[in-house]
């Protein structure tokens, strides 16, 4: 694990927060100090950032089922941490492992064939009830699902980057774009990055989701994690030119 083993809140330079609008943290399962004591330090870190008026965003990674992260009490950790998280877009495999582990095990980790629109809505609603403003799930070849709070007051923290009326009570799914896959390393991160970038440009929920899918698709067209990523304007042009989407549909 290298330096991940010791990374904690004391490594943060909070003075830098005045220079940013969104604070994004990835991979608590790979940061053992942050998730120790049922996420005590992770809660401290995110609540401190949120206290500075900065939008908070959290991404996950799939825990090693046989390691310490896999044995952690993830429902307890997330219930403790998510009230301090504004944007939360894990992969469907990660969140099912953490929130519905018995289903993950029953399905042998093969989540997508068992997912329906109704399943995603219920799972997202559970997360929103814990205090998140914007949530959703990266679905790989099935695209991306997005759901937001019905409470406009909860979205106030995002008013510097979004139109609250357009973003309130959103329920959207976007299919993946058609690609020849060369590698999937960083695909979810790229999609999440595309989503956050669109937020910073004031995009609508549909456009943010569409570009998130597009950036993820660009990523998998190359074997490495970054060389497939295009400039934002190039990505938009490719989408507007009629880039075809997958024929896979999300069952209701």
C-alpha positions in Angstrom: 0.0 0.0 0.0 3.0 2.4 0.3 2.1 5.9 1.6 -1.6 5.0 1.4 -1.1 3.1 4.6 -0.5 6.3 6.6 -2.4 9.0 4.6 -4.6 11.0 7.0 -6.2 14.3 7.7 -2.9 15.7 8.9 -1.5 15.4 5.4 -4.2 17.9 4.1 -3.3 21.5 3.4 -6.7 23.1 4.2 -5.4 26.5 3.1 -5.7 25.3 -0.5 -9.5 25.0 -0.2 -9.9 28.7 -0.8 -8.7 28.0 -4.4 -11.2 25.3 -5.3 -14.9 24.8 -5.7 -15.0 21.0 -5.6 -13.0 18.8 -3.3 -12.8 15.2 -4.6 -11.5 12.2 -2.6 -11.1 8.8 -4.1 -10.7 5.3 -2.7 -11.3 5.1 1.0 -10.9 1.3 0.8 -7.3 1.9 -0.1 -6.7 4.4 2.7 -6.8 2.3 5.9 -6.2 5.2 8.3 -9.2 7.0 7.0 -11.6 4.1 7.5 -10.3 2.9 10.8 -12.7 3.3 13.8 -15.7 3.1 11.4 -14.5 6.0 9.3 -13.7 8.5 12.1 -10.9 10.3 10.3 -12.7 10.2 6.9 -15.7 11.9 8.6 -13.4 14.5 10.2 -11.7 15.2 6.8 -14.9 15.6 4.8 -16.8 17.6 7.4 -13.8 19.9 7.8 -13.8 20.5 4.0 -17.6 21.0 3.9 -17.3 23.4 6.8 -15.1 25.6 4.6 -18.0 25.9 2.1 -16.4 23.7 -0.5 -18.5 21.1 -2.5 -17.4 17.6 -1.5 -17.3 14.6 -3.8 -16.4 11.0 -2.9 -15.5 8.0 -5.1 -15.0 4.5 -4.0 -13.0 1.4 -5.0 -14.0 -2.2 -4.7 -12.6 -3.5 -1.4 -10.5 -6.7 -1.3 -13.0 -9.1 0.1 -10.3 -11.0 2.0 -8.5 -7.9 3.3 -9.2 -5.5 6.1 -11.2 -3.2 3.8 -13.4 -6.1 2.8 -14.1 -6.8 6.5 -14.9 -3.2 7.4 -18.4 -2.2 8.4 -19.2 -0.2 5.3 -22.9 0.5 6.1 -21.7 2.1 9.3 -18.9 4.0 7.7 -21.0 5.4 4.9 -23.9 6.3 7.2 -21.3 8.3 9.2 -19.6 9.9 6.3 -22.2 10.6 3.6 -23.9 13.5 5.5 -20.7 15.4 4.7 -20.7 14.4 1.0 -22.5 16.4 -1.7 -21.7 14.3 -4.8 -21.3 10.5 -4.6 -21.0 8.4 -7.8 -19.6 4.9 -7.0 -19.7 2.0 -9.4 -22.6 -0.3 -8.9 -20.3 -3.2 -7.9 -18.7 -1.1 -5.1 -22.0 0.2 -3.6 -23.7 -3.2 -3.7 -20.7 -4.8 -2.0 -20.8 -2.1 0.7 -24.6 -1.6 1.2 -26.1 -5.0 0.1 -23.3 -7.5 0.6 -25.6 -10.5 0.8 -26.8 -9.7 -2.7 -23.3 -9.2 -3.9 -22.3 -12.6 -2.6 -25.5 -14.3 -4.0 -24.7 -12.8 -7.4 -21.0 -13.8 -7.1 -20.1 -10.2 -7.8 -21.8 -10.3 -11.2 -24.1 -7.3 -10.5 -25.2 -5.9 -13.9 -27.4 -8.8 -15.1 -29.4 -8.4 -11.9 -29.8 -4.6 -12.0 -33.1 -2.9 -13.0 -34.1 0.7 -13.1 -36.3 0.1 -10.1 -33.4 -1.5 -8.2 -31.2 1.6 -8.9 -33.9 4.1 -7.9 -34.4 2.3 -4.5 -30.7 2.1 -3.8 -30.1 5.7 -4.8 -33.0 6.8 -2.7 -31.4 5.1 0.3 -28.2 7.0 -0.3 -30.0 10.4 -0.7 -31.8 9.8 2.6 -28.4 9.7 4.3 -27.7 13.3 3.3 -26.1 13.2 -0.2 -27.3 15.8 -2.7 -26.3 14.1 -6.0 -25.8 10.4 -6.4 -25.7 7.7 -9.0 -23.8 4.7 -10.2 -21.3 4.0 -12.9 -22.6 0.9 -14.7 -19.8 0.0 -17.1 -21.2 -1.3 -20.4 -24.7 -0.3 -19.1 -23.8 3.4 -19.0 -24.5 5.7 -16.0 -27.4 6.4 -13.7 -28.0 9.7 -11.9 -30.5 10.7 -9.2 -30.7 13.9 -7.1 -32.4 15.0 -4.0 -36.0 16.4 -4.0 -35.0 19.0 -1.5 -33.9 22.3 -3.1 -32.4 23.4 0.2 -29.9 20.5 0.1 -28.8 21.6 -3.3 -28.0 25.1 -2.1 -24.4 24.1 -1.5 -24.0 23.5 -5.2 -25.6 26.8 -6.3 -22.2 28.2 -7.4 -22.1 25.6 -10.2 -25.6 24.4 -11.0 -29.1 25.7 -11.7 -30.9 24.3 -8.6 -34.3 24.1 -10.3 -32.9 22.0 -13.2 -31.0 19.7 -10.8 -33.7 19.1 -8.2 -35.5 15.7 -8.2 -33.6 14.3 -11.2 -33.8 10.7 -12.3 -31.7 9.9 -15.4 -30.0 7.0 -17.2 -27.7 7.3 -20.1 -26.4 4.3 -22.2 -22.7 3.8 -22.8 -21.3 4.9 -26.1 -20.3 2.4 -28.7 -16.5 1.7 -28.6 -13.8 -0.8 -29.4 -12.5 -1.5 -25.9 -8.7 -1.6 -25.5 -8.5 -1.3 -21.7 -10.7 -0.2 -18.8 -8.1 1.2 -16.4 -9.4 4.5 -15.2 -12.7 4.4 -17.0 -14.8 5.1 -14.0 -12.4 7.9 -12.8 -12.6 9.5 -16.3 -16.4 9.4 -16.3 -16.5 10.9 -12.8 -14.0 13.6 -13.9 -16.1 14.4 -16.9 -19.2 14.7 -14.7 -17.4 17.1 -12.3 -16.1 19.2 -15.2 -19.5 19.6 -16.6 -20.8 20.8 -13.2 -18.1 23.5 -13.2 -19.3 24.6 -16.6 -22.9 24.9 -15.4 -24.2 22.1 -17.5 -27.7 20.5 -17.2 -28.0 17.0 -15.5 -28.5 15.4 -18.9 -25.5 17.0 -20.4 -23.3 16.2 -17.4 -24.3 12.6 -17.6 -23.9 12.4 -21.3 -20.4 13.8 -21.3 -19.5 11.6 -18.3 -20.4 8.6 -20.4 -18.5 10.0 -23.4 -15.3 10.7 -21.4 -15.4 7.2 -20.0 -15.9 5.8 -23.5 -12.9 7.8 -24.8 -10.8 6.3 -22.0 -11.4 2.7 -22.8 -10.4 3.2 -26.5 -6.8 3.2 -25.3 -5.0 0.6 -23.2 -3.7 3.1 -20.7 -5.6 5.4 -18.3 -5.2 8.8 -19.9 -4.2 8.9 -23.5 -7.7 8.4 -24.9 -9.1 11.5 -23.1 -9.9 14.3 -25.5 -10.2 18.1 -24.9 -13.7 18.9 -23.6 -14.6 20.7 -26.9 -13.5 17.6 -28.9 -15.5 15.3 -26.7 -18.6 17.5 -27.1 -18.1 17.7 -30.9 -17.9 13.9 -31.1 -21.1 13.5 -29.2 -22.9 16.2 -31.2 -21.8 14.5 -34.5 -24.0 11.5 -33.6 -21.7 9.1 -31.7 -23.8 6.0 -31.5 -24.7 4.5 -28.1 -24.9 0.9 -27.0 -28.0 -1.1 -27.8 -28.1 -2.4 -24.3 -31.2 -1.3 -22.4 -31.7 -0.9 -18.6 -34.6 -3.1 -17.6 -37.4 -1.5 -15.6 
